[in-house]
Every structure is written in C-alpha cells, then in structure tokens.
Amino acid sequence: MNPFHDYYGVPWYVILGLWSLIAVGSHVYQVGFIVKLIRLGKDDDRFNSWKQRSKEFLTDWLGQRKVVQDKLAGYAHALIFWGFLMLVSDVIDLGTGGLFGQINHIVSQCSIFVNS
C-alpha cells in the first residue's frame, strides 16, 4: 500500500504540513509561556561561587548523593543514570561522525603522551 496518496480527497503533503504547523505552533507557544514564567523571577548572580557550585554539581548531580541514600534502589538508579550518560556520549560520538574518537586518537599519538 502506498502511503503517499490522498486521504478523503486531501493530498498527504497538505495533512503533513498542517500537522507540522500545529506542532511548531504548539512548541513556540509553550516556549513563550515558559520564558514568561522565567522572567517573573528575580535576577541571580550565578557566577559568584564557582567552587561551591562545582562541588554541588559533582556530588549531587553526577555523584547522585541524595539518591544513593537508599542503599538498594539508590545504587540501582545511580548505575542506570551513569549508564545513560555513557550511552549519550556514544550517541553524540556517532552523531558527530566519530569526531571525538578521532580527537582521542590524535591526542594519544602526540609525543608528550606516548611512553618512550
């Protein structure tokens, strides 16, 4: 069966165009709504305490400190989280055509890093 045919007399590309307009319009509306909500908040100086923010990032987000308080389910959740991080890095590597693998190969061939 050919999917590129008329549906009740309406060409398939018209239906695709309408659905695309609805999707893009909904997205633009939602982004605008969220931007308005964000602008309601007060300004925050986010560059005043790099050391504290870096520590919190490493322990709370990357280290999953609060999650691993539950010994069984917490560690299982953390392992799944770290697995997804590795998966995302592979997807990014595939999406860039192996660019990061090539950079790693070039760096590993530098005379500074090669054991003599």
PyMOL commands that set and color helices and strands:
alter all, ss='L'
color gray80, all
select helices_A, chain A and resi 12-40+50-62+67-69+71-95+99-109
alter helices_A, ss='H'
color red, helices_A
deselect
rebuild
show_as cartoon
